[in-house]
Amino acid sequence: MDTNCRQQEEFRNAMAKVATYIDEKKGQFVDELQTLCSYPSISRDGEGMDSFLPVLEDFLTRYDCRHQVIPVRGTYPYVFAETRDCSQHEDVRLLNYLHYDVVPPGPLEEWNSPPFDPEIRDGCIYGRGVADDKGPLLARLQALEAVRAATGGLPVRVKFFIDSEEEVGSPHLRKVMRANRELLEADACVWENGFKDESGNPVVRLGTKGSLRVSLTCRGANADLHSGYASIYPNPAWRLIEALKTIRSGDKVLVDGFYDTVRQLTKDEAEALATTVDPGAQEKELEKLGLPEYERGLQGADVLKALVGEPTCNITGLTCGDPDDPTRPVIPHVARAFLEFRLVPDQDPTEIAAALQAHLADRGYDDIELDTLGKSWPSRTQVQSSFVQLVKSAARAAYGREPAIHPSSPGSGPQYVGEQVLQIPIVAIGVGHRHSRQHGPNENIRIADYLEGIKHFAAILLLMPHLHDQDAGRNA
């Protein structure tokens, strides 16, 4: 038997033992997840952040990880952890990026059960953080136990870098990563932020879009005026609307240079998207959302290509007048629009903001004030990376079906910091599904998906020793 065939057989035998162990431990693993999600840890207002930290440390110790708390001035501490044992390939290191903070629960009346008292209904676990991000965090720790039990130890060294402020934009992430660069050294990184799509395919994401959030403020008189004078006094709301119409027309952004640096999807990336397109699932999604069609009448693979490969300009809010009584007969003295640009490689949010400012000035709207509210850069790992191929092989073993490879998430996040500082391949996987309602009321995951998510990470661990092999476990 040649080496490759022997490795495949060893992997299949180990994976079968791992899967059996995880199924047998289902009750324990689910109970632990409910426990972890019963503790608030809301970075936006600080609720529970201090009290959750020792709970997290206890779980890290329970799963035999030595850890250290990394204090950060002005925010809550980050946490670094590393497995104590590595019986075989000490020199192969796998890093995990996760976060322990969650968003506020939102309107409590919209929850069907208390957000921090996780409840199981119809095969799903409901609770804040169960999908984003305590479920993925715990699933990876539990995978360590499964691999140890099935094979007698861990095949590679595993590291965890756990953010405390992801839900508020991770403003200190770059500084913390740079300061701890040696601790974080690894051959590859598994990020959080994956799910199952509408067709039930596990989604592996290779990056995120960048973002630029701005406000545009147009001012008129120094106070609201009676609307009877609308024939002689200017209304800043109309002027703002006219300015907005110069920024976007149809589906195109009209700011000069906006598309100049856009990196088009490669042939490999487009083909990866096309492999898991399900028109039937798209129709069901539209029906569920009460929409007749996608933007521009997009269909099939073009939906996914637009979702992950095209930059956007979106209005997230418009304000003027009296929000408590919009019928009040006034000429508003100020009007504001809030815009959000989602960017793709190699667009730079700083350059886009400058181009937008110049665009307004060139068209006579230099009186409109532009304020940058937030920005992040796009990131993307190449589809043909050996680590991506390994993660695909692991997904096939865990889920029994081909994963959907998305070159990017349609959303944004701090993954670009990891890409720039660590300079290693990064992929994102998770335990949720398309309607897990992260950040919304009734956040949930399916228990079956959770167990498969544990198996997926376990399979990645088992394949990691072969990361740099020619086949990277493709046929495992």
DRENGU-325554 format. One record per residue (C-alpha): x, y, z; residue in three letters. Coordinates in steps of 0.02 Angstrom, whole numbers, plus 32768, in hexadecimal, padded with zeros to 4 digits. Example, Ala and Ser with C-alpha at 12.3 -4.5 7.8 and 13.67 -1.06 7.14 Angstrom:
82677F1F8186ala
82AC7FCB8165ser
END
This chain:
800080008000met
804B80A97FCEasp
805D8138804Athr
7FC9819B8009asn
7F5181078011cys
7F8D80DD80C1arg
7F70819180F9gln
7EC0818D80B1gln
7E9680EC810Aglu
7EDD812B81AFglu
7E7781CB819Ephe
7DD5816D8179arg
7DEE80F9820Easn
7E1681898283ala
7D8581F08243met
7D0B8161825Eala
7D4381558314lys
7D3882128329val
7C88821982E2ala
7C4D818C8353thr
7C9781E283EBtyr
7C42828883C2ile
7B9A823383A9asp
7BAC81DA844Fglu
7BD9827D84A7lys
7B4982DF8459lys
7AF082FC84FFgly
7B8D833C8557gln
7BC183AB84C7phe
7B1683FC84B5val
7B0784168571asp
7BAF846E8573glu
7B7A84E084E6leu
7ADB850F8542gln
7B45853585DCthr
7BC085A1857Cleu
7B3486048529cys
7ADB862385CEser
7B5E86A585FCtyr
7B4B875285AEpro
7BE9879E8565ser
7BB2883C850Cile
7C4688A684D8ser
7BDA893A84A2arg
7BA589648553asp
7C1688F185B8gly
7B8C88848601glu
7BD687E0863Fgly
7C8187F785EDmet
7CE487ED868Fasp
7C80875D86D7ser
7C8786F98635phe
7D4486F8862Dleu
7D5E867786BApro
7CD8860B866Aval
7D3A860B85C7leu
7DDB85E68624glu
7D8885528679asp
7D53850985D1phe
7E02851F858Aleu
7E4C84C58621thr
7DC7843D8614arg
7DFE84198562tyr
7EB684158594asp
7EED84BA854Acys
7F68852985A4arg
7F3685DD8591his
7F65868F85B7gln
7EFC872C85C6val
7F3A87BE855Dile
7F09886385AFpro
7EE088F28538val
7ED089A48576arg
7E2589EC8551gly
7DCD89478531thr
7DB488988574tyr
7E428819856Fpro
7E6587A784DDtyr
7E8F86F18501val
7F15868284B4phe
7F1185C684CDala
7F778533848Fglu
7F648477849Fthr
7FDA8426851Barg
7FED838384BBasp
802B8360840Ccys
806282AD83F7ser
809682AC8340gln
80B4834782D7his
80F083CB8351glu
8128843F82C5asp
807C844C8273val
801284D382C4arg
7F5C850082A8leu
7F1985A682E8leu
7E6385CB830Easn
7E1C867B8314tyr
7D7B8689837Aleu
7D28870883EBhis
7CCE86FE8492tyr
7C67879C8489asp
7BB587A18446val
7B3D8828840Dval
7AAF8865847Cpro
7A1287F98475pro
79A88883842Agly
78EC888D844Dpro
78C9880984D1leu
781387FE849Eglu
784987B983F6glu
78A187248445trp
783D8685845Casn
78AB865584F0ser
792686BA855Apro
79C486E184F5pro
7A3886AA8581phe
79D6861285B6asp
79F785A2851Epro
7965853484F1glu
7955849D847Eile
78BF8499840Barg
78A284298375asp
795783F3836Agly
799C84A48378cys
79F585028403ile
79B985B58419tyr
7A2286368475gly
7A9086CE845Aarg
7B3D869A8421gly
7B1185E783F3val
7B408606833Cala
7BAC86A18350asp
7C238677839Dasp
7C1C86058435lys
7BDE857183D0gly
7C758571835Apro
7CEB859283EDleu
7CAE84FE8454leu
7C9D848B83BCala
7D58849B839Darg
7D8384758452leu
7D1183DD8451gln
7D6383A283AFala
7E07839A840Fleu
7DBA8320848Aglu
7D7282B583FFala
7E1882A783A3val
7E7782818443arg
7DFB81F98473ala
7DFC81AA83C7ala
7EB681B0839Fthr
7F0D81C18447gly
7F488273842Cgly
7F4A830983BAleu
7FA682FD8314pro
7FD783B6830Fval
7FE8844A8383arg
7F4884B08390val
7F3E856783C3lys
7EAB85D883EEphe
7EA6869583E2phe
7E0586D38430ile
7DCE87868412asp
7D6C87EB8492ser
7D2A88758422glu
7CFD882B8379glu
7C4A88668387glu
7C84891B8398val
7CFE89158307gly
7D9B88CD835Aser
7DF089788363pro
7E87893283C2his
7E9C8890835Fleu
7F2D88C882F1arg
7F8F890B8386lys
7F72886C83EBval
7F9E87FA8359met
803E88578333arg
8073885783E9ala
8057879C83F4asn
8092876B8346arg
810686E08383glu
807D869183EDleu
8008868D8357leu
8081864382DAglu
802C85B5827Cala
8020855D81D5asp
7F69858981BBala
7ED585D78214cys
7E1E85A78228val
7DB286428240trp
7D0086488281glu
7C708674820Basn
7C2B85DF81ABgly
7B82858B819Cphe
7B1685168134lys
7AC58563809Dasp
7A0F85568065glu
7A3484AE8012ser
7A88846580ACgly
7B398473806Aasn
7BC084A080E9pro
7C09854880B4val
7CC4856780BDval
7CEB861F80AFarg
7D95865B8074leu
7D898713809Fgly
7D1D87A980C4thr
7CED8848806Clys
7D3488EA80A8gly
7CC2897680E0ser
7CB58A3380E7leu
7C2B8A83814Farg
7C0D8B3D813Dval
7B8C8BC08168ser
7B5F8C5080F3leu
7B178CE98147thr
7AC18D7780EBcys
7A908E14814Aarg
7A128E9C8125gly
79D58F24819Bala
7A0E8F26824Fasn
79668EE0828Aala
78CD8E868243asp
785A8EFD81E6leu
77A08EFD81C0his
777E8E978123ser
77138F2480DEgly
77B68F7980B0tyr
77F18EE88044ala
77E48F577FAAser
786E8FCA7FE6ile
78DA8F688063tyr
79488ED6802Cpro
79258E288070asn
79C88DCA8093pro
796F8D248081ala
794F8D457FC8trp
7A028D7B7FAEarg
7A418CDF8004leu
79D28C727F96ile
7A158CC87EFBglu
7AC88CA77F36ala
7AA18BEF7F5Aleu
7A5F8BDB7EA8lys
7B0B8C0B7E67thr
7B5F8B817ECCile
7B008AEB7E8Carg
7A948AC67DF5ser
7A3F8A1F7DDDgly
7ABD89A17E1Fasp
7B578A097DF7lys
7BBC8A797E6Aval
7BE58B1A7E0Cleu
7C778B557E78val
7D108B6C7E09asp
7D8F8AE17E20gly
7D1C8A757E8Aphe
7D3589DB7E1Dtyr
7DE989FD7DE6asp
7E3C89837E5Fthr
7DB288FE7E6Bval
7DFD88507E62arg
7D8A87E57DF9gln
7D6087347E2Eleu
7DDB86B87DE5thr
7DA286277D7Alys
7DBF85B17E0Easp
7D5A861F7E83glu
7CC9862E7E09ala
7CC885737DECglu
7CCB85517EA7ala
7C3085BE7EBCleu
7BD5856A7E2Dala
7BE784B97E70thr
7B6584CA7EF9thr
7AE3853D7EAAval
7A3285027ECDasp
79AE85677E6Epro
792485127ED0gly
7970854C7F74ala
797E85FD7F2Fgln
78C585FD7F03glu
789985C37FB3lys
7905864C7FFDglu
78B086D37F96leu
7806868F7FC7glu
7837868D807Elys
787087428072leu
77D6877B8011gly
783C87B57F7Cleu
781087957EC4pro
78C6878C7E8Cglu
797987B97EB8tyr
79C388627E8Cglu
79D388787DCFarg
797787D57DB6gly
7A1387717DE2leu
7A0486B47DD9gln
7A6B86187DFAgly
7B27862B7E0Bala
7B1B86E57DE6asp
7AC786FD7E8Fval
7B5D86B87EECleu
7BDA87107E7Blys
7B8787B67EA2ala
7B78878D7F5Bleu
7C30876A7F77val
7C8887BC7EE4gly
7C3788667EC7glu
7C4F89067F2Cpro
7BB189617F64thr
7B708A097F9Ecys
7ADD89FE8014asn
7A758A818070ile
7A5D8A448122thr
7A008ADB8164gly
79B38B84813Aleu
79838C0281BFthr
79358CAE81C0cys
78A78D0C8213gly
78518CC982AFasp
78648C0A82BDpro
77D78C05833Easp
775F8C6582CDasp
77948C5D8216pro
76F38CB481E2thr
77228D53823Farg
771D8DE081BBpro
77D28E1A81BDval
78648E38814Bile
78EC8DD281A4pro
79898E3381CAhis
79F98D9B81B8val
79F28CF78158ala
7A668C618165arg
7A858BC58101ala
7AE78B30813Cphe
7B428ACD80B6leu
7B9C8A2880BDglu
7C1289ED8035phe
7C4389358030arg
7CEA89237FD9leu
7D4788967F84val
7E01887B7F69pro
7E5F88EC7F42asp
7DF389807F72gln
7E3289EF7FFFasp
7DAC8A3F806Epro
7E1A8AD78090thr
7E2D8AF77FD6glu
7D738ADC7FB8ile
7D488B5D803Fala
7DBC8BDC7FEDala
7D718BB77F42ala
7CC18BD07F87leu
7CF28C777FD4gln
7D3C8CAF7F2Dala
7CA28C707ED0his
7C2F8CDE7F38leu
7C9F8D767F29ala
7CB18D627E6Casp
7BF48D627E59arg
7BD58DFB7EC2gly
7BAA8DA47F65tyr
7C438DD87FC7asp
7BCF8E1E804Easp
7B9A8D6C807Bile
7C008D2D810Fglu
7C4B8C7F8100leu
7C7B8C23819Fasp
7CCC8B77819Ethr
7C798B088221leu
7CDB8A688205gly
7D448A098189lys
7D938960816Cser
7DF5891080E0trp
7DC4887A8074pro
7E2087D48082ser
7E238734801Carg
7E82868F8020thr
7E9E863B7F78gln
7E2B85AB7F4Bval
7EBD853D7F15gln
7F1985517FBAser
7F4A84A67FFFser
7EF484D480A3phe
7E5084F98049val
7E5B844F7FF4gln
7E7B83FE809Dleu
7DE4845380EBval
7D7984198058lys
7DB283658072ser
7D8C8373812Bala
7CDE83B68103ala
7CB983248090arg
7CEA82AC811Bala
7C82830581A0ala
7BE68331813Dtyr
7BE682AC80B6gly
7BCD832E802Farg
7C2D83AF7FCDglu
7C4584558027pro
7C1984FB7FD7ala
7CB685647FC3ile
7C93861E7FCEhis
7D2A868B7FA2pro
7CE5870E8018ser
7C5F87338095ser
7BE587BA805Dpro
7C03880A8106gly
7C9D88568154ser
7D09883281EAgly
7DBA8836822Fpro
7DFB87A381C9gln
7E64881A8161tyr
7ECA884181FDval
7EF68789820Fgly
7F21877F8156glu
7F918819815Dgln
7FE987F38202val
7FF6873581FEleu
8008871C8142gln
7FC5866B8145ile
7F2E861B80EDpro
7E8B863B8149ile
7DE385E48133val
7D4285FD8194ala
7CCB857381CCile
7C3E856F8249gly
7BAE850D8293val
7B1785778261gly
7AA2857881CChis
7A6185FC8154arg
79D6862F81CChis
7A3286248272ser
7A0586DA8291arg
7AAD871282D2gln
7A9A87BE8322his
79DC87AD831Egly
795887698394pro
794C86AB83A1asn
79FF8688836Bglu
7A0B85CD8352asn
7A6A8538830Eile
7A32848782E7arg
7A7B8403835Bile
7AA2839382C7ala
7B0484208275asp
7B62843F8316tyr
7B9C838A8322leu
7BD2838C826Bglu
7C31842D828Cgly
7C9383D58316ile
7CB88347829Dlys
7CF183C08217his
7D7384118287phe
7DAA836782C5ala
7DC3832F8211ala
7E2D83CB81F0ile
7E9C839C8284leu
7EB182EA8242leu
7EE383298195leu
7F5483B781CEmet
7FF4834E81D2pro
7FE0833C8115his
7FC583F680F4leu
805F84078089his
804D8362802Dasp
803183717F72gln
7F7D83367F7Easp
7F59838D8025ala
7EE28301804Dgly
7E7583257FB4arg
7E4682707F9Fasn
7E3682478057ala
END
